[in-house]
Amino acid sequence: MTTHVVVMGVSGSGKTTVAQGIVDRTGWVFAEADEFHPRANIDKMASGTPLTDEDRWPWLRDLAAWMAQHAARGEDTVITCSALKRVYRDVLRADVAALGDGHRVVFAHLDGSAEVIAARIEGRKGHFMPASLLQSQIDTLEDLQDDEDGVVLDATTSPQELIDQVMADVAPGR
């Protein structure tokens, strides 16, 4: 059985910090979804233009394929990905689900107020995502649904507590 944790949420919610903490604890394979974006997507966001679904589909398919490749080798993974819409999460799940029973994609949604997240984005250095795009992400975000495997976490909780919660709720016994 393999587990693939997608640490999700809007930009600035703490995805990378939590994901890296999970990796440090478990040794699972890690990917930062931003590294899968084509240059055109990064340039678009850096200029303050939100991505469209058409911009996101190839990126999401690449992430899904990456998880499935590791699942096929019996490797657990942790990725960061905004995963804002249900249909995006469906794409992320699809390739691993196609491998059959014993493989799990689970979402850890870091949720926080626009004010807290905006303050974090303003304080970041060297990231392409401007604070001006935060509202477009919030407007796009669809909550995890009851039939989705995942947990919603308060992004204002300390990183160590968030990591503990993910390990207890998402990957018990691991």
CNS distance restraints for C-alpha pairs under 8 A (distance, minus, plus):
assign (resid   1 and name CA) (resid  74 and name CA) 7.15 0.50 0.50
assign (resid   1 and name CA) (resid 101 and name CA) 7.90 0.50 0.50
assign (resid   1 and name CA) (resid 102 and name CA) 4.22 0.50 0.50
assign (resid   1 and name CA) (resid 103 and name CA) 5.20 0.50 0.50
assign (resid   1 and name CA) (resid 104 and name CA) 7.62 0.50 0.50
assign (resid   2 and name CA) (resid  71 and name CA) 5.96 0.50 0.50
assign (resid   2 and name CA) (resid  74 and name CA) 6.02 0.50 0.50
assign (resid   2 and name CA) (resid  75 and name CA) 6.21 0.50 0.50
assign (resid   2 and name CA) (resid  76 and name CA) 5.12 0.50 0.50
assign (resid   2 and name CA) (resid 102 and name CA) 6.43 0.50 0.50
assign (resid   2 and name CA) (resid 103 and name CA) 4.72 0.50 0.50
assign (resid   2 and name CA) (resid 104 and name CA) 6.14 0.50 0.50
assign (resid   3 and name CA) (resid  71 and name CA) 7.94 0.50 0.50
assign (resid   3 and name CA) (resid  75 and name CA) 7.99 0.50 0.50
assign (resid   3 and name CA) (resid  76 and name CA) 5.01 0.50 0.50
assign (resid   3 and name CA) (resid  77 and name CA) 6.58 0.50 0.50
assign (resid   3 and name CA) (resid 103 and name CA) 6.03 0.50 0.50
assign (resid   3 and name CA) (resid 104 and name CA) 4.84 0.50 0.50
assign (resid   3 and name CA) (resid 105 and name CA) 6.04 0.50 0.50
assign (resid   3 and name CA) (resid 106 and name CA) 7.40 0.50 0.50
assign (resid   3 and name CA) (resid 171 and name CA) 7.49 0.50 0.50
assign (resid   4 and name CA) (resid  67 and name CA) 7.02 0.50 0.50
assign (resid   4 and name CA) (resid  76 and name CA) 5.61 0.50 0.50
assign (resid   4 and name CA) (resid  77 and name CA) 4.69 0.50 0.50
assign (resid   4 and name CA) (resid  78 and name CA) 5.69 0.50 0.50
assign (resid   4 and name CA) (resid  79 and name CA) 7.68 0.50 0.50
assign (resid   4 and name CA) (resid 103 and name CA) 7.92 0.50 0.50
assign (resid   4 and name CA) (resid 104 and name CA) 6.02 0.50 0.50
assign (resid   4 and name CA) (resid 105 and name CA) 4.66 0.50 0.50
assign (resid   4 and name CA) (resid 106 and name CA) 6.17 0.50 0.50
assign (resid   5 and name CA) (resid  77 and name CA) 6.30 0.50 0.50
assign (resid   5 and name CA) (resid  78 and name CA) 4.71 0.50 0.50
assign (resid   5 and name CA) (resid  79 and name CA) 6.33 0.50 0.50
assign (resid   5 and name CA) (resid 105 and name CA) 6.00 0.50 0.50
assign (resid   5 and name CA) (resid 106 and name CA) 5.07 0.50 0.50
assign (resid   5 and name CA) (resid 107 and name CA) 5.81 0.50 0.50
assign (resid   5 and name CA) (resid 108 and name CA) 6.97 0.50 0.50
assign (resid   5 and name CA) (resid 170 and name CA) 7.70 0.50 0.50
assign (resid   6 and name CA) (resid  78 and name CA) 5.93 0.50 0.50
assign (resid   6 and name CA) (resid  79 and name CA) 4.97 0.50 0.50
assign (resid   6 and name CA) (resid  80 and name CA) 5.70 0.50 0.50
assign (resid   6 and name CA) (resid  81 and name CA) 6.43 0.50 0.50
assign (resid   6 and name CA) (resid 105 and name CA) 7.20 0.50 0.50
assign (resid   6 and name CA) (resid 106 and name CA) 6.15 0.50 0.50
assign (resid   6 and name CA) (resid 107 and name CA) 4.78 0.50 0.50
assign (resid   6 and name CA) (resid 108 and name CA) 6.13 0.50 0.50
assign (resid   7 and name CA) (resid  15 and name CA) 5.56 0.50 0.50
assign (resid   7 and name CA) (resid  16 and name CA) 7.92 0.50 0.50
assign (resid   7 and name CA) (resid  18 and name CA) 7.44 0.50 0.50
assign (resid   7 and name CA) (resid  19 and name CA) 6.25 0.50 0.50
assign (resid   7 and name CA) (resid  78 and name CA) 7.33 0.50 0.50
assign (resid   7 and name CA) (resid  79 and name CA) 6.15 0.50 0.50
assign (resid   7 and name CA) (resid  80 and name CA) 4.84 0.50 0.50
assign (resid   7 and name CA) (resid  81 and name CA) 6.25 0.50 0.50
assign (resid   7 and name CA) (resid  82 and name CA) 7.77 0.50 0.50
assign (resid   7 and name CA) (resid 107 and name CA) 5.96 0.50 0.50
assign (resid   7 and name CA) (resid 108 and name CA) 4.77 0.50 0.50
assign (resid   7 and name CA) (resid 109 and name CA) 6.07 0.50 0.50
assign (resid   7 and name CA) (resid 110 and name CA) 7.26 0.50 0.50
assign (resid   8 and name CA) (resid  15 and name CA) 6.29 0.50 0.50
assign (resid   8 and name CA) (resid  80 and name CA) 6.06 0.50 0.50
assign (resid   8 and name CA) (resid  81 and name CA) 5.12 0.50 0.50
assign (resid   8 and name CA) (resid  82 and name CA) 4.70 0.50 0.50
assign (resid   8 and name CA) (resid  83 and name CA) 5.71 0.50 0.50
assign (resid   8 and name CA) (resid  84 and name CA) 7.59 0.50 0.50
assign (resid   8 and name CA) (resid 107 and name CA) 6.59 0.50 0.50
assign (resid   8 and name CA) (resid 108 and name CA) 5.89 0.50 0.50
assign (resid   8 and name CA) (resid 109 and name CA) 4.72 0.50 0.50
assign (resid   8 and name CA) (resid 110 and name CA) 6.15 0.50 0.50
assign (resid   9 and name CA) (resid  13 and name CA) 6.05 0.50 0.50
assign (resid   9 and name CA) (resid  15 and name CA) 6.99 0.50 0.50
assign (resid   9 and name CA) (resid  81 and name CA) 7.20 0.50 0.50
assign (resid   9 and name CA) (resid  82 and name CA) 4.72 0.50 0.50
assign (resid   9 and name CA) (resid  83 and name CA) 6.77 0.50 0.50
assign (resid   9 and name CA) (resid  84 and name CA) 6.70 0.50 0.50
assign (resid   9 and name CA) (resid 109 and name CA) 5.47 0.50 0.50
assign (resid   9 and name CA) (resid 110 and name CA) 5.26 0.50 0.50
assign (resid   9 and name CA) (resid 111 and name CA) 6.41 0.50 0.50
assign (resid   9 and name CA) (resid 141 and name CA) 7.98 0.50 0.50
assign (resid  10 and name CA) (resid  82 and name CA) 5.51 0.50 0.50
assign (resid  10 and name CA) (resid  84 and name CA) 7.31 0.50 0.50
assign (resid  10 and name CA) (resid 110 and name CA) 7.99 0.50 0.50
assign (resid  10 and name CA) (resid 111 and name CA) 7.97 0.50 0.50
assign (resid  10 and name CA) (resid 134 and name CA) 7.16 0.50 0.50
assign (resid  10 and name CA) (resid 137 and name CA) 6.00 0.50 0.50
assign (resid  10 and name CA) (resid 138 and name CA) 6.81 0.50 0.50
assign (resid  10 and name CA) (resid 141 and name CA) 7.72 0.50 0.50
assign (resid  11 and name CA) (resid  82 and name CA) 7.01 0.50 0.50
assign (resid  11 and name CA) (resid 117 and name CA) 7.69 0.50 0.50
assign (resid  11 and name CA) (resid 121 and name CA) 7.43 0.50 0.50
assign (resid  11 and name CA) (resid 129 and name CA) 7.33 0.50 0.50
assign (resid  11 and name CA) (resid 134 and name CA) 6.87 0.50 0.50
assign (resid  11 and name CA) (resid 137 and name CA) 7.78 0.50 0.50
assign (resid  12 and name CA) (resid 117 and name CA) 5.48 0.50 0.50
assign (resid  12 and name CA) (resid 118 and name CA) 7.31 0.50 0.50
assign (resid  12 and name CA) (resid 120 and name CA) 5.79 0.50 0.50
assign (resid  12 and name CA) (resid 121 and name CA) 5.26 0.50 0.50
assign (resid  13 and name CA) (resid 110 and name CA) 5.95 0.50 0.50
assign (resid  13 and name CA) (resid 111 and name CA) 6.82 0.50 0.50
assign (resid  13 and name CA) (resid 112 and name CA) 6.86 0.50 0.50
assign (resid  13 and name CA) (resid 117 and name CA) 5.86 0.50 0.50
assign (resid  13 and name CA) (resid 120 and name CA) 7.80 0.50 0.50
assign (resid  13 and name CA) (resid 155 and name CA) 6.02 0.50 0.50
assign (resid  14 and name CA) (resid  18 and name CA) 6.27 0.50 0.50
assign (resid  14 and name CA) (resid 110 and name CA) 7.08 0.50 0.50
assign (resid  14 and name CA) (resid 155 and name CA) 6.84 0.50 0.50
assign (resid  15 and name CA) (resid  19 and name CA) 5.93 0.50 0.50
assign (resid  15 and name CA) (resid  80 and name CA) 5.75 0.50 0.50
assign (resid  15 and name CA) (resid  81 and name CA) 7.68 0.50 0.50
assign (resid  15 and name CA) (resid 110 and name CA) 7.06 0.50 0.50
assign (resid  16 and name CA) (resid  20 and name CA) 5.89 0.50 0.50
assign (resid  16 and name CA) (resid  32 and name CA) 7.27 0.50 0.50
assign (resid  16 and name CA) (resid  80 and name CA) 6.20 0.50 0.50
assign (resid  17 and name CA) (resid  21 and name CA) 6.24 0.50 0.50
assign (resid  17 and name CA) (resid 159 and name CA) 6.90 0.50 0.50
assign (resid  18 and name CA) (resid  22 and name CA) 6.32 0.50 0.50
assign (resid  18 and name CA) (resid 159 and name CA) 5.94 0.50 0.50
assign (resid  18 and name CA) (resid 160 and name CA) 7.87 0.50 0.50
assign (resid  18 and name CA) (resid 162 and name CA) 6.78 0.50 0.50
assign (resid  18 and name CA) (resid 163 and name CA) 5.87 0.50 0.50
assign (resid  19 and name CA) (resid  23 and name CA) 6.26 0.50 0.50
assign (resid  19 and name CA) (resid  30 and name CA) 7.74 0.50 0.50
assign (resid  19 and name CA) (resid  78 and name CA) 6.27 0.50 0.50
assign (resid  19 and name CA) (resid  79 and name CA) 6.71 0.50 0.50
assign (resid  19 and name CA) (resid  80 and name CA) 6.57 0.50 0.50
assign (resid  19 and name CA) (resid 163 and name CA) 7.92 0.50 0.50
assign (resid  20 and name CA) (resid  24 and name CA) 6.04 0.50 0.50
assign (resid  20 and name CA) (resid  30 and name CA) 7.57 0.50 0.50
assign (resid  21 and name CA) (resid  25 and name CA) 6.22 0.50 0.50
assign (resid  21 and name CA) (resid 159 and name CA) 7.83 0.50 0.50
assign (resid  21 and name CA) (resid 160 and name CA) 7.58 0.50 0.50
assign (resid  21 and name CA) (resid 163 and name CA) 6.29 0.50 0.50
assign (resid  22 and name CA) (resid  26 and name CA) 6.04 0.50 0.50
assign (resid  22 and name CA) (resid  27 and name CA) 7.91 0.50 0.50
assign (resid  22 and name CA) (resid  28 and name CA) 7.87 0.50 0.50
assign (resid  22 and name CA) (resid  78 and name CA) 7.52 0.50 0.50
assign (resid  22 and name CA) (resid 163 and name CA) 6.00 0.50 0.50
assign (resid  22 and name CA) (resid 167 and name CA) 7.56 0.50 0.50
assign (resid  23 and name CA) (resid  27 and name CA) 5.00 0.50 0.50
assign (resid  23 and name CA) (resid  28 and name CA) 5.25 0.50 0.50
assign (resid  23 and name CA) (resid  29 and name CA) 7.00 0.50 0.50
assign (resid  23 and name CA) (resid  30 and name CA) 6.62 0.50 0.50
assign (resid  23 and name CA) (resid  78 and name CA) 6.90 0.50 0.50
assign (resid  26 and name CA) (resid 174 and name CA) 7.48 0.50 0.50
assign (resid  28 and name CA) (resid  75 and name CA) 7.23 0.50 0.50
assign (resid  28 and name CA) (resid  76 and name CA) 5.41 0.50 0.50
assign (resid  28 and name CA) (resid  77 and name CA) 5.17 0.50 0.50
assign (resid  28 and name CA) (resid  78 and name CA) 6.58 0.50 0.50
assign (resid  29 and name CA) (resid  75 and name CA) 7.23 0.50 0.50
assign (resid  29 and name CA) (resid  76 and name CA) 6.38 0.50 0.50
assign (resid  29 and name CA) (resid  77 and name CA) 4.62 0.50 0.50
assign (resid  29 and name CA) (resid  78 and name CA) 6.20 0.50 0.50
assign (resid  30 and name CA) (resid  77 and name CA) 5.78 0.50 0.50
assign (resid  30 and name CA) (resid  78 and name CA) 4.93 0.50 0.50
assign (resid  30 and name CA) (resid  79 and name CA) 5.72 0.50 0.50
assign (resid  31 and name CA) (resid  35 and name CA) 7.81 0.50 0.50
assign (resid  31 and name CA) (resid  77 and name CA) 7.85 0.50 0.50
assign (resid  31 and name CA) (resid  78 and name CA) 6.53 0.50 0.50
assign (resid  31 and name CA) (resid  79 and name CA) 4.80 0.50 0.50
assign (resid  31 and name CA) (resid  80 and name CA) 6.73 0.50 0.50
assign (resid  32 and name CA) (resid  36 and name CA) 7.55 0.50 0.50
assign (resid  32 and name CA) (resid  79 and name CA) 5.75 0.50 0.50
assign (resid  32 and name CA) (resid  80 and name CA) 5.22 0.50 0.50
assign (resid  32 and name CA) (resid  81 and name CA) 7.36 0.50 0.50
assign (resid  33 and name CA) (resid  37 and name CA) 7.11 0.50 0.50
assign (resid  33 and name CA) (resid  63 and name CA) 7.03 0.50 0.50
assign (resid  33 and name CA) (resid  79 and name CA) 6.55 0.50 0.50
assign (resid  33 and name CA) (resid  80 and name CA) 5.46 0.50 0.50
assign (resid  33 and name CA) (resid  81 and name CA) 5.32 0.50 0.50
assign (resid  34 and name CA) (resid  81 and name CA) 7.63 0.50 0.50
assign (resid  36 and name CA) (resid  59 and name CA) 6.24 0.50 0.50
assign (resid  36 and name CA) (resid  62 and name CA) 7.19 0.50 0.50
assign (resid  36 and name CA) (resid  63 and name CA) 7.21 0.50 0.50
assign (resid  37 and name CA) (resid  41 and name CA) 6.02 0.50 0.50
assign (resid  37 and name CA) (resid  42 and name CA) 6.58 0.50 0.50
assign (resid  37 and name CA) (resid  59 and name CA) 5.83 0.50 0.50
assign (resid  38 and name CA) (resid  42 and name CA) 6.72 0.50 0.50
assign (resid  38 and name CA) (resid  59 and name CA) 7.64 0.50 0.50
assign (resid  39 and name CA) (resid  43 and name CA) 6.06 0.50 0.50
assign (resid  40 and name CA) (resid  44 and name CA) 6.03 0.50 0.50
assign (resid  41 and name CA) (resid  45 and name CA) 6.23 0.50 0.50
assign (resid  41 and name CA) (resid  51 and name CA) 6.94 0.50 0.50
assign (resid  41 and name CA) (resid  55 and name CA) 6.76 0.50 0.50
assign (resid  42 and name CA) (resid  46 and name CA) 5.96 0.50 0.50
assign (resid  42 and name CA) (resid 128 and name CA) 6.84 0.50 0.50
assign (resid  43 and name CA) (resid  47 and name CA) 6.15 0.50 0.50
assign (resid  44 and name CA) (resid  48 and name CA) 6.68 0.50 0.50
assign (resid  44 and name CA) (resid  49 and name CA) 5.40 0.50 0.50
assign (resid  44 and name CA) (resid  50 and name CA) 7.09 0.50 0.50
assign (resid  44 and name CA) (resid  51 and name CA) 7.12 0.50 0.50
assign (resid  45 and name CA) (resid  49 and name CA) 5.10 0.50 0.50
assign (resid  45 and name CA) (resid  50 and name CA) 5.78 0.50 0.50
assign (resid  45 and name CA) (resid  51 and name CA) 6.77 0.50 0.50
assign (resid  45 and name CA) (resid 128 and name CA) 6.96 0.50 0.50
assign (resid  45 and name CA) (resid 129 and name CA) 5.97 0.50 0.50
assign (resid  45 and name CA) (resid 130 and name CA) 7.46 0.50 0.50
assign (resid  45 and name CA) (resid 133 and name CA) 7.73 0.50 0.50
assign (resid  46 and name CA) (resid 128 and name CA) 4.93 0.50 0.50
assign (resid  46 and name CA) (resid 129 and name CA) 5.58 0.50 0.50
assign (resid  46 and name CA) (resid 130 and name CA) 6.38 0.50 0.50
assign (resid  48 and name CA) (resid 129 and name CA) 7.76 0.50 0.50
assign (resid  48 and name CA) (resid 130 and name CA) 6.43 0.50 0.50
assign (resid  48 and name CA) (resid 132 and name CA) 6.52 0.50 0.50
assign (resid  48 and name CA) (resid 133 and name CA) 6.24 0.50 0.50
assign (resid  49 and name CA) (resid 133 and name CA) 7.31 0.50 0.50
assign (resid  50 and name CA) (resid 133 and name CA) 6.42 0.50 0.50
assign (resid  50 and name CA) (resid 136 and name CA) 6.86 0.50 0.50
assign (resid  51 and name CA) (resid  55 and name CA) 5.76 0.50 0.50
assign (resid  51 and name CA) (resid  56 and name CA) 6.85 0.50 0.50
assign (resid  52 and name CA) (resid  56 and name CA) 6.47 0.50 0.50
assign (resid  53 and name CA) (resid  57 and name CA) 6.17 0.50 0.50
assign (resid  54 and name CA) (resid  58 and name CA) 7.81 0.50 0.50
assign (resid  55 and name CA) (resid  59 and name CA) 7.51 0.50 0.50
assign (resid  56 and name CA) (resid  60 and name CA) 6.03 0.50 0.50
assign (resid  57 and name CA) (resid  61 and name CA) 6.12 0.50 0.50
assign (resid  57 and name CA) (resid  88 and name CA) 7.87 0.50 0.50
assign (resid  58 and name CA) (resid  62 and name CA) 6.16 0.50 0.50
assign (resid  59 and name CA) (resid  63 and name CA) 6.38 0.50 0.50
assign (resid  60 and name CA) (resid  64 and name CA) 6.17 0.50 0.50
assign (resid  60 and name CA) (resid  88 and name CA) 6.90 0.50 0.50
assign (resid  60 and name CA) (resid  91 and name CA) 6.57 0.50 0.50
assign (resid  60 and name CA) (resid  92 and name CA) 6.30 0.50 0.50
assign (resid  61 and name CA) (resid  65 and name CA) 6.09 0.50 0.50
assign (resid  61 and name CA) (resid  91 and name CA) 6.54 0.50 0.50
assign (resid  61 and name CA) (resid  92 and name CA) 6.92 0.50 0.50
assign (resid  62 and name CA) (resid  66 and name CA) 6.15 0.50 0.50
assign (resid  63 and name CA) (resid  67 and name CA) 6.37 0.50 0.50
assign (resid  63 and name CA) (resid  92 and name CA) 6.73 0.50 0.50
assign (resid  64 and name CA) (resid  68 and name CA) 6.21 0.50 0.50
assign (resid  64 and name CA) (resid  91 and name CA) 6.72 0.50 0.50
assign (resid  64 and name CA) (resid  92 and name CA) 4.59 0.50 0.50
assign (resid  64 and name CA) (resid  93 and name CA) 6.71 0.50 0.50
assign (resid  64 and name CA) (resid  94 and name CA) 7.10 0.50 0.50
assign (resid  64 and name CA) (resid  95 and name CA) 5.86 0.50 0.50
assign (resid  64 and name CA) (resid  96 and name CA) 7.28 0.50 0.50
assign (resid  65 and name CA) (resid  69 and name CA) 6.07 0.50 0.50
assign (resid  65 and name CA) (resid  95 and name CA) 6.22 0.50 0.50
assign (resid  66 and name CA) (resid  70 and name CA) 6.50 0.50 0.50
assign (resid  67 and name CA) (resid  71 and name CA) 6.09 0.50 0.50
assign (resid  67 and name CA) (resid  77 and name CA) 6.78 0.50 0.50
assign (resid  67 and name CA) (resid  95 and name CA) 7.76 0.50 0.50
assign (resid  67 and name CA) (resid  96 and name CA) 6.73 0.50 0.50
assign (resid  68 and name CA) (resid  72 and name CA) 6.00 0.50 0.50
assign (resid  68 and name CA) (resid  95 and name CA) 5.53 0.50 0.50
assign (resid  68 and name CA) (resid  96 and name CA) 4.72 0.50 0.50
assign (resid  68 and name CA) (resid  99 and name CA) 7.66 0.50 0.50
assign (resid  69 and name CA) (resid  73 and name CA) 6.61 0.50 0.50
assign (resid  70 and name CA) (resid  74 and name CA) 6.35 0.50 0.50
assign (resid  70 and name CA) (resid  75 and name CA) 5.03 0.50 0.50
assign (resid  70 and name CA) (resid  76 and name CA) 6.89 0.50 0.50
assign (resid  70 and name CA) (resid  77 and name CA) 7.25 0.50 0.50
assign (resid  71 and name CA) (resid  75 and name CA) 5.26 0.50 0.50
assign (resid  71 and name CA) (resid  76 and name CA) 6.52 0.50 0.50
assign (resid  71 and name CA) (resid  96 and name CA) 6.73 0.50 0.50
assign (resid  71 and name CA) (resid 103 and name CA) 7.00 0.50 0.50
assign (resid  72 and name CA) (resid  99 and name CA) 7.34 0.50 0.50
assign (resid  83 and name CA) (resid  88 and name CA) 5.68 0.50 0.50
assign (resid  83 and name CA) (resid  89 and name CA) 5.64 0.50 0.50
assign (resid  84 and name CA) (resid  88 and name CA) 6.84 0.50 0.50
assign (resid  84 and name CA) (resid  89 and name CA) 7.70 0.50 0.50
assign (resid  84 and name CA) (resid 137 and name CA) 7.28 0.50 0.50
assign (resid  84 and name CA) (resid 140 and name CA) 6.24 0.50 0.50
assign (resid  84 and name CA) (resid 141 and name CA) 4.41 0.50 0.50
assign (resid  84 and name CA) (resid 142 and name CA) 5.91 0.50 0.50
assign (resid  85 and name CA) (resid  89 and name CA) 6.48 0.50 0.50
assign (resid  85 and name CA) (resid 140 and name CA) 6.78 0.50 0.50
assign (resid  85 and name CA) (resid 141 and name CA) 5.72 0.50 0.50
assign (resid  85 and name CA) (resid 142 and name CA) 5.06 0.50 0.50
assign (resid  85 and name CA) (resid 143 and name CA) 7.82 0.50 0.50
assign (resid  86 and name CA) (resid  90 and name CA) 6.12 0.50 0.50
assign (resid  86 and name CA) (resid 142 and name CA) 6.42 0.50 0.50
assign (resid  86 and name CA) (resid 143 and name CA) 7.92 0.50 0.50
assign (resid  86 and name CA) (resid 144 and name CA) 7.28 0.50 0.50
assign (resid  87 and name CA) (resid  91 and name CA) 6.36 0.50 0.50
assign (resid  88 and name CA) (resid  92 and name CA) 6.37 0.50 0.50
assign (resid  89 and name CA) (resid  93 and name CA) 6.19 0.50 0.50
assign (resid  90 and name CA) (resid  94 and name CA) 6.07 0.50 0.50
assign (resid  91 and name CA) (resid  95 and name CA) 7.67 0.50 0.50
assign (resid  93 and name CA) (resid  97 and name CA) 5.98 0.50 0.50
assign (resid  93 and name CA) (resid 105 and name CA) 5.90 0.50 0.50
assign (resid  94 and name CA) (resid  98 and name CA) 6.13 0.50 0.50
assign (resid  95 and name CA) (resid  99 and name CA) 6.89 0.50 0.50
assign (resid  96 and name CA) (resid 100 and name CA) 7.54 0.50 0.50
assign (resid  96 and name CA) (resid 103 and name CA) 6.45 0.50 0.50
assign (resid  96 and name CA) (resid 104 and name CA) 7.26 0.50 0.50
assign (resid  96 and name CA) (resid 105 and name CA) 7.23 0.50 0.50
assign (resid  97 and name CA) (resid 101 and name CA) 7.37 0.50 0.50
assign (resid  97 and name CA) (resid 103 and name CA) 6.71 0.50 0.50
assign (resid  97 and name CA) (resid 104 and name CA) 7.33 0.50 0.50
assign (resid  97 and name CA) (resid 105 and name CA) 7.99 0.50 0.50
assign (resid  99 and name CA) (resid 103 and name CA) 7.25 0.50 0.50
assign (resid 105 and name CA) (resid 149 and name CA) 7.23 0.50 0.50
assign (resid 106 and name CA) (resid 148 and name CA) 7.88 0.50 0.50
assign (resid 106 and name CA) (resid 149 and name CA) 5.04 0.50 0.50
assign (resid 106 and name CA) (resid 150 and name CA) 5.04 0.50 0.50
assign (resid 106 and name CA) (resid 170 and name CA) 6.75 0.50 0.50
assign (resid 107 and name CA) (resid 149 and name CA) 6.36 0.50 0.50
assign (resid 107 and name CA) (resid 150 and name CA) 4.33 0.50 0.50
assign (resid 107 and name CA) (resid 151 and name CA) 6.37 0.50 0.50
assign (resid 107 and name CA) (resid 170 and name CA) 7.92 0.50 0.50
assign (resid 108 and name CA) (resid 150 and name CA) 5.63 0.50 0.50
assign (resid 108 and name CA) (resid 151 and name CA) 5.11 0.50 0.50
assign (resid 108 and name CA) (resid 152 and name CA) 6.02 0.50 0.50
assign (resid 108 and name CA) (resid 153 and name CA) 7.01 0.50 0.50
assign (resid 108 and name CA) (resid 166 and name CA) 6.73 0.50 0.50
assign (resid 108 and name CA) (resid 170 and name CA) 7.52 0.50 0.50
assign (resid 109 and name CA) (resid 144 and name CA) 7.88 0.50 0.50
assign (resid 109 and name CA) (resid 150 and name CA) 7.47 0.50 0.50
assign (resid 109 and name CA) (resid 151 and name CA) 6.18 0.50 0.50
assign (resid 109 and name CA) (resid 152 and name CA) 4.69 0.50 0.50
assign (resid 109 and name CA) (resid 153 and name CA) 5.91 0.50 0.50
assign (resid 110 and name CA) (resid 152 and name CA) 6.24 0.50 0.50
assign (resid 110 and name CA) (resid 153 and name CA) 5.04 0.50 0.50
assign (resid 110 and name CA) (resid 154 and name CA) 5.95 0.50 0.50
assign (resid 110 and name CA) (resid 155 and name CA) 4.91 0.50 0.50
assign (resid 111 and name CA) (resid 152 and name CA) 6.69 0.50 0.50
assign (resid 111 and name CA) (resid 153 and name CA) 5.91 0.50 0.50
assign (resid 111 and name CA) (resid 154 and name CA) 5.24 0.50 0.50
assign (resid 111 and name CA) (resid 155 and name CA) 5.12 0.50 0.50
assign (resid 112 and name CA) (resid 116 and name CA) 6.63 0.50 0.50
assign (resid 112 and name CA) (resid 117 and name CA) 6.54 0.50 0.50
assign (resid 112 and name CA) (resid 154 and name CA) 6.00 0.50 0.50
assign (resid 112 and name CA) (resid 155 and name CA) 5.09 0.50 0.50
assign (resid 112 and name CA) (resid 156 and name CA) 6.56 0.50 0.50
assign (resid 113 and name CA) (resid 117 and name CA) 6.29 0.50 0.50
assign (resid 114 and name CA) (resid 118 and name CA) 5.85 0.50 0.50
assign (resid 114 and name CA) (resid 134 and name CA) 7.74 0.50 0.50
assign (resid 114 and name CA) (resid 135 and name CA) 7.71 0.50 0.50
assign (resid 114 and name CA) (resid 138 and name CA) 7.77 0.50 0.50
assign (resid 115 and name CA) (resid 119 and name CA) 6.23 0.50 0.50
assign (resid 116 and name CA) (resid 120 and name CA) 6.45 0.50 0.50
assign (resid 116 and name CA) (resid 156 and name CA) 7.84 0.50 0.50
assign (resid 117 and name CA) (resid 121 and name CA) 6.26 0.50 0.50
assign (resid 118 and name CA) (resid 122 and name CA) 6.13 0.50 0.50
assign (resid 118 and name CA) (resid 131 and name CA) 6.11 0.50 0.50
assign (resid 118 and name CA) (resid 134 and name CA) 7.07 0.50 0.50
assign (resid 119 and name CA) (resid 123 and name CA) 6.31 0.50 0.50
assign (resid 120 and name CA) (resid 124 and name CA) 6.42 0.50 0.50
assign (resid 121 and name CA) (resid 130 and name CA) 7.30 0.50 0.50
assign (resid 121 and name CA) (resid 131 and name CA) 5.78 0.50 0.50
assign (resid 122 and name CA) (resid 131 and name CA) 6.39 0.50 0.50
assign (resid 129 and name CA) (resid 133 and name CA) 7.19 0.50 0.50
assign (resid 130 and name CA) (resid 134 and name CA) 7.58 0.50 0.50
assign (resid 133 and name CA) (resid 137 and name CA) 6.55 0.50 0.50
assign (resid 134 and name CA) (resid 138 and name CA) 6.26 0.50 0.50
assign (resid 135 and name CA) (resid 139 and name CA) 6.02 0.50 0.50
assign (resid 136 and name CA) (resid 140 and name CA) 6.18 0.50 0.50
assign (resid 137 and name CA) (resid 141 and name CA) 6.03 0.50 0.50
assign (resid 144 and name CA) (resid 148 and name CA) 6.18 0.50 0.50
assign (resid 144 and name CA) (resid 150 and name CA) 7.23 0.50 0.50
assign (resid 144 and name CA) (resid 151 and name CA) 7.93 0.50 0.50
assign (resid 144 and name CA) (resid 152 and name CA) 7.73 0.50 0.50
assign (resid 150 and name CA) (resid 170 and name CA) 6.76 0.50 0.50
assign (resid 151 and name CA) (resid 166 and name CA) 7.76 0.50 0.50
assign (resid 151 and name CA) (resid 169 and name CA) 7.08 0.50 0.50
assign (resid 151 and name CA) (resid 170 and name CA) 7.16 0.50 0.50
assign (resid 153 and name CA) (resid 162 and name CA) 7.07 0.50 0.50
assign (resid 153 and name CA) (resid 165 and name CA) 7.99 0.50 0.50
assign (resid 154 and name CA) (resid 162 and name CA) 7.95 0.50 0.50
assign (resid 155 and name CA) (resid 162 and name CA) 7.82 0.50 0.50
assign (resid 157 and name CA) (resid 161 and name CA) 6.44 0.50 0.50
assign (resid 157 and name CA) (resid 162 and name CA) 6.35 0.50 0.50
assign (resid 158 and name CA) (resid 162 and name CA) 6.27 0.50 0.50
assign (resid 159 and name CA) (resid 163 and name CA) 6.15 0.50 0.50
assign (resid 160 and name CA) (resid 164 and name CA) 6.18 0.50 0.50
assign (resid 161 and name CA) (resid 165 and name CA) 6.11 0.50 0.50
assign (resid 162 and name CA) (resid 166 and name CA) 6.16 0.50 0.50
assign (resid 163 and name CA) (resid 167 and name CA) 6.17 0.50 0.50
assign (resid 164 and name CA) (resid 168 and name CA) 6.11 0.50 0.50
assign (resid 165 and name CA) (resid 169 and name CA) 5.77 0.50 0.50
assign (resid 165 and name CA) (resid 170 and name CA) 7.75 0.50 0.50
assign (resid 166 and name CA) (resid 170 and name CA) 5.08 0.50 0.50
assign (resid 166 and name CA) (resid 171 and name CA) 6.72 0.50 0.50
assign (resid 167 and name CA) (resid 171 and name CA) 4.76 0.50 0.50
assign (resid 167 and name CA) (resid 172 and name CA) 5.79 0.50 0.50
assign (resid 167 and name CA) (resid 174 and name CA) 7.20 0.50 0.50
assign (resid 168 and name CA) (resid 172 and name CA) 4.81 0.50 0.50
assign (resid 168 and name CA) (resid 173 and name CA) 7.69 0.50 0.50
